[in-house]
């Protein structure tokens, strides 16, 4: 047999593993054992190592040289690259833990050598070394399968994932209730019938005291009854596996994952006070992660106090870096932020009503500007207003006083949760923006008819109004009043068009940098003023022009595209440009937040990658095309008066 | 249909590996030897290193390395090459013991080596001393490489006919990190890694099973 002392070949494996977590945690004697169970496999460039839907991986692979890509295929056959693995990184773990089929395509992107450790040897190693299994799970479970599922899900559902939250969940949050139970004297045949009728992959066998004494899975039926010919007339106790591994419903999910892994099982019984309450399968755990932002949302909804809310909201800011790191799209990130803010606000409004008593008349709390468009990033402040029902002159003062207190409660609550007041004072605490419906209708009439650019620019954020809570019919009445009027207001639209084309994208950006020329932000590009801003303005103008009611820029553009209003490729390009520029802003701001700076929109071009620069250039071209479309369509005599 | 694939160590027992066995399922033992000299008439075995593979998978735990005491002094001009001095091999076993152990290690596998005829020749001589027989069929990586070159019209990837074919040079051609060790196990390991590449190449050229592998590579 092989030589017993470490050969030079074995030494080279050991010294490689010594720099690879989690193997580096192992004592060197154990490393030598591991090294001898491994194989070295070679995959030429472009060869398929694992393919989704085929039998699961039989090994954990560690890339020794080269790189592989992990991808999934969407229903329309598009390849989505989930991740790349290069030297010292591993793949295949969750595939063999899942044991049924591989979920990802793994392909060598260059000639690649991998150390492979068989699933049996890996199971043994993980059961002997808790730190190894902890590490592998922490990195793989979150980075690997769940991320791919998420990626798929994110095409329809805007929720991303977060590993930290995965660990915060307890079994009761994810387990299925009412496990299938049967007494021990049931025949195997009847158990199989029961499982098939209830479409269950497992059944727990209970004794007369209702204690679970064993488990039968569909795999037992296949392996022992069908394959090995065990008689189906025998009692189920002959077939079952015992003892049953049970976890309490209060246990953290992560511990259950370790239990399953350590014992190589896929089903655990969930008990409450010792009695069977539910079942948790490895599949449930794999599906679990996409839920976690929802879990934050639930957590916010459960808070009873302002302090609790402020704390719960901190978890939101923890979530964002994770979402980004896991590859969420910019529009998903902003939607998650908006969802969280909406929930927070709704909860604060409840608290306000609890404290101040029910409102004297119905009201609608609306948010404005980027919050109204669901496009907030890290830099965010309060932009809000109250529309309340028209009141008799006799009640005017008392109603006004109630909403003044109400608005001021909300302002300080939001401030406690980390939202500074609006510098432009576009807040419900400003009596001008806390008015009955008829007054609001008057405001809009004035903006629409007697427009001056200065007023119009200030009023823009009100055209991105979105109702959050209260009596939504008030918002709908206002919208029904405004929409038909603004659609026909050629003069107003021409002013909007003027504003939308005022900031031309710096097309010469890459030859002669068109940057801020002085001051604090010298030599940077304001990506909001020249990038996202013009797109937001264009989308708003188009939406008003065709009567689209959406307030979100991407939604507006999609609706406009469906109406064949402008050249469809132009609208697509604007959508992509908006997505890209938003991502640039978010990444920039995330970096600033990490460096404890306050987030802004000034990006230094030398920090951009070549790819980012070329995308930026394309984005600017799309904006320029949109602006010339706007100029052709909306230019009017008023532009000359305004100076162009 | 199956070929009587002779056990290299015995004319008596042979075992059969079906000729249709796919390349990926074949078990290989990649071997290398260090010898007292390169003179095929009187050189003796000094060490034997080998590592097992299944298809392109190298089994890192299935290594074989034994020192042989040749019973004669090691010529000083070759010590410089393989770093095995007389007193290093003095603790070695007899060639007969080592080859008996190797026979067990390589059972059921196809032998593969770089210029493997040299290794087989040395083994055969040692066995002849003990009146043991040896059949010399094995796969030569050099032959397989030449076949690939001959089949690849545009052969710039793997050099041309006048290249140097020693293990280090050929490994470099195939993009392997080379280490010029002249240690039987390490060289067997390097040969195994070269074999991974060659297997993938011949597979692309339509070699799928033992039958066609023997046609292009056996010596």
HADDOCK unambig.tbl for C-alpha pairs under 7 A between the chains (distance, minus, plus):
assign (segid A and resid 1 and name CA) (segid B and resid 64 and name CA) 6.43 0.50 0.50
assign (segid A and resid 1 and name CA) (segid B and resid 105 and name CA) 6.18 0.50 0.50
assign (segid A and resid 2 and name CA) (segid B and resid 61 and name CA) 6.91 0.50 0.50
assign (segid A and resid 2 and name CA) (segid B and resid 62 and name CA) 5.43 0.50 0.50
assign (segid A and resid 2 and name CA) (segid B and resid 63 and name CA) 4.48 0.50 0.50
assign (segid A and resid 2 and name CA) (segid B and resid 64 and name CA) 4.71 0.50 0.50
assign (segid A and resid 3 and name CA) (segid B and resid 63 and name CA) 6.61 0.50 0.50
assign (segid A and resid 3 and name CA) (segid B and resid 64 and name CA) 5.97 0.50 0.50
assign (segid A and resid 3 and name CA) (segid B and resid 65 and name CA) 6.16 0.50 0.50
assign (segid A and resid 8 and name CA) (segid B and resid 186 and name CA) 6.99 0.50 0.50
assign (segid A and resid 9 and name CA) (segid B and resid 186 and name CA) 6.47 0.50 0.50
assign (segid A and resid 35 and name CA) (segid B and resid 60 and name CA) 6.91 0.50 0.50
assign (segid A and resid 35 and name CA) (segid B and resid 61 and name CA) 6.96 0.50 0.50
assign (segid A and resid 36 and name CA) (segid B and resid 60 and name CA) 5.52 0.50 0.50
assign (segid A and resid 36 and name CA) (segid B and resid 61 and name CA) 3.70 0.50 0.50
assign (segid A and resid 37 and name CA) (segid B and resid 60 and name CA) 6.85 0.50 0.50
assign (segid A and resid 37 and name CA) (segid B and resid 61 and name CA) 5.50 0.50 0.50
assign (segid A and resid 38 and name CA) (segid B and resid 59 and name CA) 6.45 0.50 0.50
assign (segid A and resid 38 and name CA) (segid B and resid 60 and name CA) 5.57 0.50 0.50
assign (segid A and resid 38 and name CA) (segid B and resid 61 and name CA) 6.55 0.50 0.50
assign (segid A and resid 39 and name CA) (segid B and resid 57 and name CA) 6.16 0.50 0.50
assign (segid A and resid 39 and name CA) (segid B and resid 58 and name CA) 5.11 0.50 0.50
assign (segid A and resid 39 and name CA) (segid B and resid 59 and name CA) 4.37 0.50 0.50
assign (segid A and resid 39 and name CA) (segid B and resid 60 and name CA) 4.99 0.50 0.50
assign (segid A and resid 40 and name CA) (segid B and resid 57 and name CA) 5.75 0.50 0.50
assign (segid A and resid 40 and name CA) (segid B and resid 58 and name CA) 4.87 0.50 0.50
assign (segid A and resid 40 and name CA) (segid B and resid 59 and name CA) 6.61 0.50 0.50
assign (segid A and resid 40 and name CA) (segid B and resid 60 and name CA) 6.70 0.50 0.50
assign (segid A and resid 41 and name CA) (segid B and resid 56 and name CA) 6.19 0.50 0.50
assign (segid A and resid 41 and name CA) (segid B and resid 57 and name CA) 4.70 0.50 0.50
assign (segid A and resid 41 and name CA) (segid B and resid 58 and name CA) 6.25 0.50 0.50
assign (segid A and resid 42 and name CA) (segid B and resid 56 and name CA) 6.41 0.50 0.50
assign (segid A and resid 42 and name CA) (segid B and resid 196 and name CA) 6.27 0.50 0.50
